[in-house]
Amino acid sequence: MMMQVKDVMGRVAIAVRQDASFAELVATMQRFKVGAVTVIDADRRPVGVVSEDDLLLKEIVDHPHGTALLPGRIRRRDRRKAAGTLASRLMTSPAITVTAGTPVREAARLMHAHRIKQLPVIDTVTGRIAGTVHQGDLLKIFLRPAADIRREVTAVLTRLGIPAEQITAGVRDGVVTLGGRVARCSQIASLVAAVRAVEGVVEVEDDLTFQVDDLLTVPMPLL
């Protein structure tokens, strides 16, 4: 079963209006102990995000070494933000969002790609903010019960056509140890890769053996 954002997200929608002041932004971040807040419009739809980095531009943008090495376009953007006093001027827009049904892996990919630590979760029908998912929330995926992981490993074996009774799968702290024998050597790599892709698996230890080495290359005789 692929875990989705709804399985790990926080139900509190941490957001401010576009006219929120600088002081309100700081207070909201401190109150909820977060590094960013979502900015919403009058209909509660996310329009941007203000991060601690955005707020700290006021301290560094005019420093002699603060932005001197940045490209001109980015320097102008940072100066505009540093001059802002309201969320609408300080935010980075558009907001990158997910829905409750977004796979956890996709949410993690978005956070990594955009170098952000949280994402607003929106309702698929209204587009309104429904919650917030943080990097820490995504780590819950690695706390899945061993029995759940073992069931998914059995499903992987069935999908690959490998008799489950021939394979043992030990699970401890997210590490899966595969033992037993498969029919062909080539099945091992496919099995290990499929198990590694199971939600909550940290690593796979391979103690598998095989009956036939179908990867062995027989040299052609010289004529």
LUMMIRO-419969 format. One record per residue: residue number from 1; x, z, y of N, C-alpha, C in turn; residue in three letters. Coordinates in nm, 3 decimals, always signed. Example, Ala and Ser with C-alpha at 12.3 -4.5 7.8 and 13.67 -1.06 7.14 Angstrom:
// LUMMIRO-419969
ATOM 1 +1.319 +0.780 -0.569 +1.230 +0.780 -0.450 +1.320 +0.780 -0.330 ALA
ATOM 2 +1.285 +0.708 -0.225 +1.367 +0.714 -0.106 +1.290 +0.787 +0.003 SER
This chain:
// LUMMIRO-419969
ATOM 1 +0.084 +0.000 -0.119 +0.000 +0.000 +0.000 +0.088 +0.000 +0.125 MET
ATOM 2 +0.065 -0.094 +0.214 +0.144 -0.102 +0.336 +0.091 -0.003 +0.438 MET
ATOM 3 +0.177 +0.087 +0.483 +0.134 +0.186 +0.581 +0.115 +0.121 +0.717 MET
ATOM 4 +0.011 +0.165 +0.787 -0.022 +0.110 +0.917 -0.007 +0.216 +1.025 GLN
ATOM 5 -0.008 +0.171 +1.150 +0.009 +0.261 +1.263 -0.093 +0.374 +1.260 VAL
ATOM 6 -0.215 +0.345 +1.217 -0.320 +0.449 +1.213 -0.283 +0.565 +1.121 LYS
ATOM 7 -0.193 +0.541 +1.025 -0.154 +0.646 +0.932 -0.056 +0.746 +0.993 ASP
ATOM 8 +0.009 +0.708 +1.104 +0.114 +0.794 +1.160 +0.097 +0.823 +1.309 VAL
ATOM 9 +0.010 +0.750 +1.377 +0.000 +0.758 +1.523 -0.054 +0.893 +1.572 MET
ATOM 10 -0.019 +0.923 +1.698 -0.078 +1.038 +1.765 -0.212 +0.998 +1.825 GLY
ATOM 11 -0.307 +1.087 +1.821 -0.441 +1.055 +1.871 -0.454 +1.079 +2.021 ARG
ATOM 12 -0.351 +1.132 +2.084 -0.354 +1.153 +2.229 -0.300 +1.028 +2.298 VAL
ATOM 13 -0.381 +0.970 +2.386 -0.339 +0.851 +2.461 -0.269 +0.898 +2.588 ALA
ATOM 14 -0.139 +0.891 +2.591 -0.062 +0.938 +2.706 -0.055 +0.824 +2.807 ILE
ATOM 15 -0.135 +0.836 +2.913 -0.147 +0.726 +3.009 -0.178 +0.778 +3.148 ALA
ATOM 16 -0.146 +0.695 +3.248 -0.176 +0.726 +3.388 -0.238 +0.603 +3.452 VAL
ATOM 17 -0.305 +0.622 +3.563 -0.361 +0.511 +3.639 -0.252 +0.441 +3.719 ARG
ATOM 18 -0.285 +0.322 +3.767 -0.187 +0.244 +3.842 -0.149 +0.311 +3.974 GLN
ATOM 19 -0.239 +0.396 +4.026 -0.209 +0.461 +4.154 -0.145 +0.599 +4.135 ASP
ATOM 20 -0.103 +0.631 +4.013 -0.036 +0.759 +3.989 +0.093 +0.766 +4.069 ALA
ATOM 21 +0.119 +0.881 +4.129 +0.238 +0.896 +4.213 +0.362 +0.923 +4.128 SER
ATOM 22 +0.477 +0.914 +4.193 +0.604 +0.942 +4.127 +0.601 +1.082 +4.066 PHE
ATOM 23 +0.551 +1.179 +4.145 +0.547 +1.318 +4.098 +0.453 +1.332 +3.977 ALA
ATOM 24 +0.342 +1.259 +3.977 +0.249 +1.264 +3.864 +0.313 +1.210 +3.738 GLU
ATOM 25 +0.391 +1.103 +3.754 +0.460 +1.044 +3.639 +0.558 +1.143 +3.578 LEU
ATOM 26 +0.637 +1.207 +3.662 +0.734 +1.305 +3.614 +0.662 +1.421 +3.545 VAL
ATOM 27 +0.554 +1.469 +3.607 +0.479 +1.581 +3.550 +0.419 +1.546 +3.415 ALA
ATOM 28 +0.367 +1.423 +3.401 +0.306 +1.380 +3.275 +0.411 +1.373 +3.164 THR
ATOM 29 +0.527 +1.318 +3.197 +0.634 +1.308 +3.097 +0.679 +1.446 +3.052 MET
ATOM 30 +0.690 +1.538 +3.146 +0.734 +1.673 +3.110 +0.626 +1.747 +3.032 GLN
ATOM 31 +0.501 +1.728 +3.069 +0.392 +1.797 +3.002 +0.384 +1.760 +2.855 ARG
ATOM 32 +0.395 +1.627 +2.828 +0.381 +1.580 +2.690 +0.515 +1.561 +2.619 PHE
ATOM 33 +0.624 +1.591 +2.691 +0.759 +1.580 +2.634 +0.784 +1.440 +2.578 LYS
ATOM 34 +0.759 +1.339 +2.662 +0.780 +1.199 +2.624 +0.873 +1.133 +2.726 VAL
ATOM 35 +0.929 +1.021 +2.686 +1.022 +0.950 +2.773 +0.959 +0.833 +2.846 GLY
ATOM 36 +0.829 +0.812 +2.826 +0.761 +0.702 +2.893 +0.611 +0.727 +2.889 ALA
ATOM 37 +0.540 +0.667 +2.982 +0.393 +0.677 +2.983 +0.335 +0.537 +3.006 VAL
ATOM 38 +0.220 +0.513 +2.947 +0.150 +0.386 +2.964 +0.071 +0.388 +3.094 THR
ATOM 39 +0.071 +0.275 +3.163 -0.007 +0.260 +3.285 -0.130 +0.177 +3.249 VAL
ATOM 40 -0.249 +0.227 +3.286 -0.374 +0.160 +3.250 -0.451 +0.119 +3.375 ILE
ATOM 41 -0.537 +0.018 +3.358 -0.622 -0.025 +3.470 -0.752 +0.056 +3.469 ASP
ATOM 42 -0.846 +0.016 +3.553 -0.971 +0.092 +3.566 -1.053 +0.091 +3.437 ALA
ATOM 43 -1.031 -0.006 +3.350 -1.102 -0.015 +3.223 -1.024 +0.046 +3.107 ASP
ATOM 44 -0.917 +0.120 +3.138 -0.832 +0.187 +3.039 -0.757 +0.089 +2.950 ARG
ATOM 45 -0.728 -0.027 +3.004 -0.647 -0.124 +2.931 -0.502 -0.115 +2.979 ARG
ATOM 46 -0.406 -0.108 +2.887 -0.265 -0.098 +2.926 -0.219 -0.220 +3.006 PRO
ATOM 47 -0.152 -0.196 +3.118 -0.099 -0.305 +3.200 +0.053 -0.295 +3.216 VAL
ATOM 48 +0.110 -0.183 +3.176 +0.254 -0.167 +3.187 +0.297 -0.031 +3.134 GLY
ATOM 49 +0.426 -0.004 +3.144 +0.484 +0.123 +3.099 +0.589 +0.167 +3.199 VAL
ATOM 50 +0.588 +0.296 +3.230 +0.692 +0.355 +3.314 +0.776 +0.448 +3.227 VAL
ATOM 51 +0.907 +0.425 +3.227 +0.996 +0.507 +3.146 +1.082 +0.598 +3.233 SER
ATOM 52 +1.150 +0.691 +3.171 +1.243 +0.777 +3.244 +1.350 +0.693 +3.312 GLU
ATOM 53 +1.394 +0.586 +3.246 +1.494 +0.498 +3.307 +1.443 +0.439 +3.437 ASP
ATOM 54 +1.314 +0.400 +3.440 +1.256 +0.345 +3.563 +1.261 +0.447 +3.676 ASP
ATOM 55 +1.229 +0.572 +3.644 +1.228 +0.676 +3.746 +1.369 +0.709 +3.795 LEU
ATOM 56 +1.465 +0.706 +3.704 +1.602 +0.742 +3.740 +1.670 +0.635 +3.826 LEU
ATOM 57 +1.608 +0.518 +3.838 +1.665 +0.415 +3.925 +1.678 +0.464 +4.068 LEU
ATOM 58 +1.591 +0.555 +4.109 +1.600 +0.610 +4.244 +1.733 +0.681 +4.267 LYS
ATOM 59 +1.791 +0.732 +4.159 +1.916 +0.805 +4.170 +2.038 +0.714 +4.165 GLU
ATOM 60 +2.026 +0.601 +4.096 +2.147 +0.523 +4.069 +2.154 +0.388 +4.140 ILE
ATOM 61 +2.039 +0.334 +4.185 +2.039 +0.196 +4.232 +2.124 +0.176 +4.357 VAL
ATOM 62 +2.134 +0.278 +4.441 +2.213 +0.265 +4.564 +2.352 +0.323 +4.551 ASP
ATOM 63 +2.382 +0.372 +4.430 +2.517 +0.424 +4.405 +2.614 +0.306 +4.400 HIS
ATOM 64 +2.734 +0.318 +4.457 +2.830 +0.206 +4.461 +2.853 +0.140 +4.327 PRO
ATOM 65 +2.849 +0.217 +4.220 +2.876 +0.161 +4.088 +2.749 +0.155 +4.002 HIS
ATOM 66 +2.635 +0.189 +4.059 +2.513 +0.199 +3.982 +2.467 +0.069 +3.920 GLY
ATOM 67 +2.455 -0.036 +4.001 +2.405 -0.165 +3.951 +2.495 -0.281 +3.988 THR
ATOM 68 +2.615 -0.251 +4.032 +2.704 -0.356 +4.083 +2.734 -0.464 +3.981 ALA
ATOM 69 +2.740 -0.427 +3.854 +2.780 -0.523 +3.751 +2.662 -0.596 +3.688 LEU
ATOM 70 +2.540 -0.565 +3.731 +2.423 -0.629 +3.673 +2.397 -0.765 +3.737 LEU
ATOM 71 +2.338 -0.859 +3.662 +2.301 -0.989 +3.721 +2.207 -0.970 +3.840 PRO
ATOM 72 +2.211 -1.067 +3.932 +2.133 -1.057 +4.055 +1.985 -1.037 +4.032 GLY
ATOM 73 +1.927 -1.105 +3.933 +1.784 -1.095 +3.906 +1.746 -0.953 +3.866 ARG
ATOM 74 +1.828 -0.895 +3.777 +1.801 -0.759 +3.732 +1.824 -0.659 +3.845 ILE
ATOM 75 +1.927 -0.685 +3.928 +1.956 -0.596 +4.040 +1.840 -0.593 +4.139 ARG
ATOM 76 +1.781 -0.710 +4.165 +1.666 -0.716 +4.256 +1.545 -0.643 +4.197 ARG
ATOM 77 +1.525 -0.660 +4.066 +1.414 -0.590 +4.000 +1.431 -0.440 +4.010 ARG
ATOM 78 +1.554 -0.393 +3.985 +1.579 -0.249 +3.989 +1.563 -0.193 +4.130 ASP
ATOM 79 +1.603 -0.270 +4.230 +1.586 -0.225 +4.368 +1.438 -0.215 +4.404 ARG
ATOM 80 +1.358 -0.310 +4.355 +1.214 -0.306 +4.381 +1.152 -0.183 +4.318 ARG
ATOM 81 +1.192 -0.154 +4.194 +1.140 -0.035 +4.128 +1.184 +0.092 +4.199 LYS
ATOM 82 +1.311 +0.096 +4.240 +1.364 +0.216 +4.305 +1.292 +0.246 +4.435 ALA
ATOM 83 +1.240 +0.141 +4.499 +1.167 +0.160 +4.625 +1.022 +0.201 +4.603 ALA
ATOM 84 +0.974 +0.190 +4.480 +0.833 +0.219 +4.451 +0.803 +0.367 +4.446 GLY
ATOM 85 +0.679 +0.400 +4.479 +0.634 +0.539 +4.472 +0.512 +0.554 +4.382 THR
ATOM 86 +0.451 +0.441 +4.342 +0.333 +0.443 +4.256 +0.365 +0.377 +4.122 LEU
ATOM 87 +0.287 +0.412 +4.021 +0.308 +0.357 +3.886 +0.304 +0.205 +3.886 ALA
ATOM 88 +0.217 +0.147 +3.968 +0.203 +0.001 +3.971 +0.330 -0.068 +4.016 SER
ATOM 89 +0.413 +0.001 +4.096 +0.539 -0.058 +4.144 +0.657 -0.021 +4.055 ARG
ATOM 90 +0.643 +0.086 +3.983 +0.753 +0.135 +3.900 +0.751 +0.082 +3.758 LEU
ATOM 91 +0.635 +0.036 +3.714 +0.617 +0.002 +3.572 +0.685 -0.129 +3.534 MET
ATOM 92 +0.713 -0.139 +3.405 +0.755 -0.264 +3.343 +0.631 -0.328 +3.283 THR
ATOM 93 +0.607 -0.453 +3.318 +0.483 -0.519 +3.276 +0.516 -0.657 +3.218 SER
ATOM 94 +0.434 -0.706 +3.120 +0.316 -0.642 +3.061 +0.355 -0.535 +2.959 PRO
ATOM 95 +0.257 -0.454 +2.924 +0.280 -0.351 +2.823 +0.285 -0.414 +2.685 ALA
ATOM 96 +0.380 -0.368 +2.604 +0.388 -0.412 +2.464 +0.301 -0.317 +2.383 ILE
ATOM 97 +0.203 -0.370 +2.314 +0.105 -0.285 +2.246 +0.096 -0.317 +2.097 THR
ATOM 98 +0.035 -0.225 +2.024 +0.002 -0.245 +1.883 -0.141 -0.198 +1.864 VAL
ATOM 99 -0.197 -0.227 +1.747 -0.329 -0.176 +1.711 -0.314 -0.078 +1.596 THR
ATOM 100 -0.423 -0.009 +1.564 -0.419 +0.087 +1.454 -0.385 +0.019 +1.322 ALA
ATOM 101 -0.418 -0.110 +1.310 -0.392 -0.182 +1.187 -0.257 -0.250 +1.179 GLY
ATOM 102 -0.175 -0.237 +1.283 -0.041 -0.296 +1.281 +0.045 -0.226 +1.174 THR
ATOM 103 +0.115 -0.302 +1.089 +0.204 -0.238 +0.990 +0.311 -0.155 +1.060 PRO
ATOM 104 +0.345 -0.042 +1.000 +0.448 +0.045 +1.056 +0.579 -0.030 +1.074 VAL
ATOM 105 +0.611 -0.118 +0.979 +0.735 -0.194 +0.989 +0.736 -0.282 +1.113 ARG
ATOM 106 +0.622 -0.343 +1.147 +0.614 -0.428 +1.265 +0.628 -0.345 +1.393 GLU
ATOM 107 +0.567 -0.226 +1.395 +0.582 -0.138 +1.511 +0.729 -0.098 +1.529 ALA
ATOM 108 +0.795 -0.069 +1.419 +0.937 -0.033 +1.426 +1.019 -0.151 +1.476 ALA
ATOM 109 +0.985 -0.272 +1.431 +1.058 -0.392 +1.476 +1.041 -0.413 +1.626 ARG
ATOM 110 +0.920 -0.392 +1.676 +0.894 -0.408 +1.819 +0.974 -0.307 +1.901 LEU
ATOM 111 +0.976 -0.182 +1.854 +1.052 -0.080 +1.926 +1.200 -0.114 +1.930 MET
ATOM 112 +1.252 -0.161 +1.818 +1.394 -0.196 +1.812 +1.425 -0.317 +1.899 HIS
ATOM 113 +1.340 -0.419 +1.891 +1.365 -0.543 +1.964 +1.360 -0.522 +2.115 ALA
ATOM 114 +1.272 -0.434 +2.159 +1.252 -0.414 +2.303 +1.319 -0.286 +2.354 HIS
ATOM 115 +1.391 -0.218 +2.268 +1.463 -0.096 +2.304 +1.371 +0.006 +2.369 ARG
ATOM 116 +1.256 +0.031 +2.304 +1.161 +0.129 +2.353 +1.133 +0.231 +2.243 ILE
ATOM 117 +1.083 +0.347 +2.283 +1.066 +0.457 +2.188 +0.920 +0.491 +2.159 LYS
ATOM 118 +0.827 +0.420 +2.224 +0.686 +0.445 +2.196 +0.605 +0.322 +2.234 GLN
ATOM 119 +0.487 +0.313 +2.176 +0.399 +0.199 +2.200 +0.256 +0.248 +2.219 LEU
ATOM 120 +0.185 +0.194 +2.318 +0.042 +0.226 +2.328 -0.034 +0.156 +2.217 PRO
ATOM 121 -0.130 +0.227 +2.160 -0.215 +0.171 +2.055 -0.349 +0.136 +2.119 VAL
ATOM 122 -0.392 +0.011 +2.102 -0.516 -0.033 +2.168 -0.626 -0.060 +2.066 ILE
ATOM 123 -0.749 -0.051 +2.113 -0.865 -0.086 +2.032 -0.873 -0.237 +2.020 ASP
ATOM 124 -0.895 -0.288 +1.901 -0.894 -0.432 +1.879 -1.011 -0.503 +1.947 THR
ATOM 125 -1.118 -0.432 +1.974 -1.237 -0.493 +2.035 -1.232 -0.486 +2.187 VAL
ATOM 126 -1.206 -0.366 +2.240 -1.212 -0.347 +2.385 -1.078 -0.366 +2.456 THR
ATOM 127 -0.969 -0.353 +2.381 -0.838 -0.362 +2.442 -0.798 -0.234 +2.513 GLY
ATOM 128 -0.881 -0.130 +2.504 -0.853 -0.003 +2.571 -0.754 +0.080 +2.489 ARG
ATOM 129 -0.682 +0.164 +2.558 -0.585 +0.249 +2.490 -0.656 +0.350 +2.403 ILE
ATOM 130 -0.607 +0.365 +2.279 -0.672 +0.454 +2.183 -0.577 +0.562 +2.132 ALA
ATOM 131 -0.450 +0.551 +2.167 -0.352 +0.649 +2.120 -0.213 +0.601 +2.152 GLY
ATOM 132 -0.115 +0.674 +2.104 +0.026 +0.639 +2.127 +0.102 +0.661 +1.998 THR
ATOM 133 +0.194 +0.569 +1.967 +0.279 +0.587 +1.849 +0.423 +0.595 +1.897 VAL
ATOM 134 +0.495 +0.698 +1.850 +0.633 +0.722 +1.889 +0.728 +0.692 +1.774 HIS
ATOM 135 +0.855 +0.677 +1.808 +0.955 +0.655 +1.703 +0.949 +0.766 +1.599 GLN
ATOM 136 +0.934 +0.890 +1.644 +0.926 +1.002 +1.551 +0.808 +0.991 +1.456 GLY
ATOM 137 +0.698 +0.932 +1.505 +0.581 +0.913 +1.418 +0.614 +0.817 +1.304 ASP
ATOM 138 +0.690 +0.712 +1.337 +0.722 +0.611 +1.236 +0.809 +0.669 +1.124 LEU
ATOM 139 +0.885 +0.773 +1.157 +0.970 +0.834 +1.055 +0.890 +0.906 +0.947 LEU
ATOM 140 +0.760 +0.931 +0.974 +0.676 +0.997 +0.873 +0.666 +0.914 +0.746 LYS
ATOM 141 +0.694 +0.784 +0.760 +0.686 +0.695 +0.644 +0.782 +0.739 +0.535 ILE
ATOM 142 +0.892 +0.807 +0.575 +0.992 +0.849 +0.479 +0.960 +0.986 +0.418 PHE
ATOM 143 +0.841 +1.037 +0.448 +0.798 +1.165 +0.389 +0.687 +1.143 +0.286 LEU
ATOM 144 +0.670 +1.019 +0.243 +0.567 +0.989 +0.143 +0.594 +1.065 +0.013 ARG
ATOM 145 +0.490 +1.113 -0.052 +0.508 +1.182 -0.181 +0.573 +1.091 -0.284 PRO
ATOM 146 +0.656 +1.151 -0.368 +0.726 +1.074 -0.471 +0.628 +1.002 -0.563 ALA
ATOM 147 +0.514 +1.066 -0.591 +0.415 +1.005 -0.681 +0.360 +0.875 -0.622 ALA
ATOM 148 +0.341 +0.872 -0.490 +0.291 +0.750 -0.426 +0.393 +0.637 -0.437 ASP
ATOM 149 +0.519 +0.671 -0.414 +0.624 +0.570 -0.424 +0.636 +0.519 -0.568 ILE
ATOM 150 +0.627 +0.611 -0.663 +0.639 +0.572 -0.804 +0.526 +0.477 -0.844 ARG
ATOM 151 +0.406 +0.502 -0.793 +0.293 +0.413 -0.823 +0.320 +0.272 -0.768 ARG
ATOM 152 +0.377 +0.265 -0.651 +0.404 +0.133 -0.593 +0.516 +0.061 -0.668 GLU
ATOM 153 +0.611 +0.138 -0.719 +0.717 +0.077 -0.800 +0.657 +0.017 -0.926 VAL
ATOM 154 +0.561 +0.086 -0.987 +0.493 +0.033 -1.105 +0.420 -0.096 -1.071 THR
ATOM 155 +0.358 -0.100 -0.952 +0.289 -0.222 -0.908 +0.388 -0.337 -0.889 ALA
ATOM 156 +0.506 -0.305 -0.841 +0.611 -0.407 -0.824 +0.650 -0.465 -0.959 VAL
ATOM 157 +0.666 -0.379 -1.058 +0.703 -0.424 -1.193 +0.597 -0.519 -1.248 LEU
ATOM 158 +0.471 -0.485 -1.228 +0.361 -0.570 -1.275 +0.365 -0.705 -1.205 THR
ATOM 159 +0.389 -0.702 -1.074 +0.393 -0.826 -0.997 +0.508 -0.917 -1.042 ARG
ATOM 160 +0.618 -0.858 -1.083 +0.734 -0.937 -1.125 +0.731 -0.971 -1.274 LEU
ATOM 161 +0.627 -0.925 -1.343 +0.616 -0.956 -1.484 +0.712 -0.879 -1.572 GLY
ATOM 162 +0.754 -0.760 -1.527 +0.846 -0.677 -1.604 +0.767 -0.562 -1.667 ILE
ATOM 163 +0.769 -0.547 -1.797 +0.693 -0.438 -1.862 +0.734 -0.302 -1.808 PRO
ATOM 164 +0.638 -0.227 -1.756 +0.666 -0.099 -1.693 +0.726 +0.002 -1.791 ALA
ATOM 165 +0.688 -0.010 -1.918 +0.737 +0.086 -2.016 +0.887 +0.069 -2.044 GLU
ATOM 166 +0.945 -0.042 -2.000 +1.088 -0.066 -2.022 +1.174 -0.012 -1.909 GLN
ATOM 167 +1.110 +0.033 -1.801 +1.183 +0.075 -1.682 +1.148 +0.218 -1.644 ILE
ATOM 168 +1.249 +0.296 -1.608 +1.226 +0.430 -1.553 +1.254 +0.425 -1.403 THR
ATOM 169 +1.176 +0.503 -1.329 +1.193 +0.506 -1.183 +1.189 +0.650 -1.135 ALA
ATOM 170 +1.306 +0.705 -1.111 +1.313 +0.840 -1.056 +1.309 +0.834 -0.904 GLY
ATOM 171 +1.236 +0.925 -0.843 +1.224 +0.928 -0.697 +1.261 +1.067 -0.647 VAL
ATOM 172 +1.359 +1.073 -0.557 +1.398 +1.200 -0.498 +1.445 +1.176 -0.355 ARG
ATOM 173 +1.379 +1.244 -0.260 +1.412 +1.232 -0.118 +1.413 +1.086 -0.071 ASP
ATOM 174 +1.321 +1.007 -0.126 +1.310 +0.868 -0.084 +1.404 +0.773 -0.155 GLY
ATOM 175 +1.494 +0.826 -0.238 +1.588 +0.742 -0.313 +1.529 +0.714 -0.451 VAL
ATOM 176 +1.518 +0.587 -0.486 +1.463 +0.546 -0.616 +1.577 +0.507 -0.709 VAL
ATOM 177 +1.582 +0.569 -0.825 +1.682 +0.535 -0.926 +1.614 +0.459 -1.038 THR
ATOM 178 +1.653 +0.333 -1.054 +1.594 +0.247 -1.156 +1.682 +0.246 -1.280 LEU
ATOM 179 +1.620 +0.272 -1.395 +1.691 +0.266 -1.522 +1.614 +0.183 -1.623 GLY
ATOM 180 +1.676 +0.154 -1.736 +1.610 +0.074 -1.838 +1.672 -0.064 -1.850 GLY
ATOM 181 +1.602 -0.151 -1.922 +1.656 -0.285 -1.949 +1.553 -0.392 -1.916 ARG
ATOM 182 +1.600 -0.494 -1.847 +1.516 -0.611 -1.820 +1.560 -0.724 -1.911 VAL
ATOM 183 +1.476 -0.827 -1.918 +1.506 -0.937 -2.009 +1.623 -1.020 -1.961 ALA
ATOM 184 +1.625 -1.050 -1.829 +1.727 -1.140 -1.774 +1.802 -1.075 -1.659 ARG
ATOM 185 +1.928 -1.103 -1.649 +2.012 -1.046 -1.544 +1.958 -1.081 -1.404 CYS
ATOM 186 +1.905 -1.200 -1.388 +1.857 -1.244 -1.257 +1.739 -1.161 -1.207 SER
ATOM 187 +1.671 -1.090 -1.297 +1.556 -1.009 -1.256 +1.598 -0.883 -1.180 GLN
ATOM 188 +1.721 -0.841 -1.201 +1.765 -0.715 -1.141 +1.765 -0.723 -0.988 ILE
ATOM 189 +1.825 -0.828 -0.933 +1.832 -0.841 -0.787 +1.693 -0.848 -0.725 ALA
ATOM 190 +1.603 -0.922 -0.789 +1.466 -0.934 -0.737 +1.394 -0.800 -0.741 SER
ATOM 191 +1.414 -0.726 -0.850 +1.349 -0.596 -0.865 +1.400 -0.496 -0.762 LEU
ATOM 192 +1.530 -0.489 -0.746 +1.589 -0.396 -0.649 +1.541 -0.428 -0.507 VAL
ATOM 193 +1.539 -0.556 -0.471 +1.495 -0.596 -0.337 +1.348 -0.560 -0.315 ALA
ATOM 194 +1.264 -0.581 -0.416 +1.121 -0.552 -0.403 +1.096 -0.402 -0.390 ALA
ATOM 195 +1.170 -0.322 -0.466 +1.154 -0.177 -0.458 +1.206 -0.124 -0.325 VAL
ATOM 196 +1.315 -0.181 -0.276 +1.370 -0.139 -0.146 +1.270 -0.165 -0.033 ARG
ATOM 197 +1.183 -0.264 -0.052 +1.084 -0.300 +0.050 +0.960 -0.210 +0.047 ALA
ATOM 198 +0.950 -0.124 -0.054 +0.836 -0.033 -0.064 +0.842 +0.068 +0.051 VAL
ATOM 199 +0.728 +0.093 +0.114 +0.721 +0.188 +0.225 +0.771 +0.325 +0.182 GLU
ATOM 200 +0.863 +0.380 +0.259 +0.913 +0.514 +0.232 +1.039 +0.520 +0.149 GLY
ATOM 201 +1.083 +0.406 +0.095 +1.206 +0.404 +0.015 +1.327 +0.399 +0.107 VAL
ATOM 202 +1.416 +0.495 +0.092 +1.538 +0.501 +0.173 +1.647 +0.414 +0.112 VAL
ATOM 203 +1.662 +0.421 -0.018 +1.764 +0.343 -0.088 +1.726 +0.329 -0.235 GLU
ATOM 204 +1.788 +0.232 -0.302 +1.764 +0.210 -0.445 +1.897 +0.217 -0.518 VAL
ATOM 205 +1.902 +0.300 -0.620 +2.020 +0.309 -0.706 +1.990 +0.233 -0.835 GLU
ATOM 206 +2.076 +0.141 -0.870 +2.052 +0.049 -0.981 +2.133 +0.090 -1.104 ASP
ATOM 207 +2.064 +0.139 -1.206 +2.127 +0.171 -1.335 +2.070 +0.081 -1.444 ASP
ATOM 208 +2.026 -0.038 -1.406 +1.960 -0.130 -1.498 +2.060 -0.208 -1.583 LEU
ATOM 209 +2.016 -0.240 -1.704 +2.093 -0.330 -1.790 +2.004 -0.451 -1.821 THR
ATOM 210 +2.060 -0.549 -1.892 +1.984 -0.671 -1.921 +2.015 -0.719 -2.062 PHE
ATOM 211 +1.926 -0.801 -2.114 +1.944 -0.856 -2.247 +2.021 -0.987 -2.245 GLN
ATOM 212 +1.986 -1.074 -2.148 +2.049 -1.206 -2.141 +2.106 -1.226 -2.000 VAL
ATOM 213 +2.233 -1.269 -1.994 +2.294 -1.299 -1.864 +2.266 -1.445 -1.830 ASP
ATOM 214 +2.154 -1.465 -1.761 +2.120 -1.603 -1.724 +2.191 -1.649 -1.599 ASP
ATOM 215 +2.279 -1.565 -1.545 +2.358 -1.604 -1.428 +2.499 -1.649 -1.467 LEU
ATOM 216 +2.529 -1.636 -1.594 +2.661 -1.675 -1.642 +2.676 -1.826 -1.639 LEU
ATOM 217 +2.782 -1.872 -1.576 +2.810 -2.014 -1.567 +2.908 -2.054 -1.676 THR
ATOM 218 +2.865 -2.147 -1.760 +2.951 -2.193 -1.869 +3.034 -2.312 -1.818 VAL
ATOM 219 +3.166 -2.298 -1.821 +3.251 -2.408 -1.770 +3.234 -2.535 -1.855 PRO
ATOM 220 +3.234 -2.648 -1.788 +3.225 -2.776 -1.857 +3.358 -2.807 -1.924 MET
ATOM 221 +3.354 -2.857 -2.047 +3.481 -2.890 -2.115 +3.550 -3.006 -2.046 PRO
ATOM 222 +3.681 -3.000 -2.044 +3.759 -3.109 -1.984 +3.764 -3.226 -2.080 LEU
ATOM 223 +3.743 -3.345 -2.030 +3.748 -3.465 -2.113 +3.890 -3.519 -2.122 LEU
